[in-house]
Amino acid sequence: MMILKQVAGIDVAQKELVVSLGHMNQELTIELFDYKVFANSQK
C-alpha cells in the first residue's frame, strides 16, 4: 500500500485535547490509525 498523504488533527475543547493521526492511500481511502486524549489544563 502506498501512502499519498499523512495528516494530524487536534480537536481543542474546554476540558481536553484530542490528537488524531491518519493517512490516505493510493485508492483515496482515508484511515485514522491512532489518537490520544490530553487534559486541557495549565500544566
C-alpha positions as CSV (number, residue, x, y, z in Angstrom):
1,M,0.0,0.0,0.0
2,M,1.4,3.4,-1.0
3,I,0.5,6.3,1.3
4,L,-0.3,9.6,-0.6
5,K,-0.9,11.9,2.3
6,Q,-0.4,11.9,6.1
7,V,-2.4,14.1,8.4
8,A,-2.6,15.1,12.1
9,G,-5.6,16.8,13.6
10,I,-6.1,18.5,17.0
11,D,-9.6,18.9,18.5
12,V,-9.5,21.6,21.2
13,A,-12.2,21.6,23.8
14,Q,-12.6,23.2,27.2
15,K,-11.5,20.1,29.2
16,E,-9.5,18.0,26.8
17,L,-7.4,17.9,23.6
18,V,-7.7,15.0,21.2
19,V,-4.9,14.5,18.7
20,S,-5.6,12.1,15.8
21,L,-3.3,10.7,13.1
22,G,-4.3,9.4,9.7
23,H,-3.4,8.8,6.1
24,M,-4.8,8.4,2.6
25,N,-3.7,5.6,0.4
26,Q,-3.5,5.3,-3.4
27,E,-7.2,4.2,-3.6
28,L,-8.1,7.6,-1.9
29,T,-9.2,5.7,1.2
30,I,-8.8,7.7,4.5
31,E,-7.8,5.8,7.6
32,L,-7.5,7.2,11.1
33,F,-5.0,4.9,12.8
34,D,-4.2,6.4,16.2
35,Y,-5.4,9.1,18.7
36,K,-4.5,10.3,22.2
37,V,-6.5,12.4,24.6
38,F,-4.8,15.0,26.8
39,A,-6.2,17.1,29.6
40,N,-6.6,20.8,28.7
41,S,-5.0,22.4,31.7
42,Q,-2.3,24.9,32.5
43,K,0.1,22.0,33.3
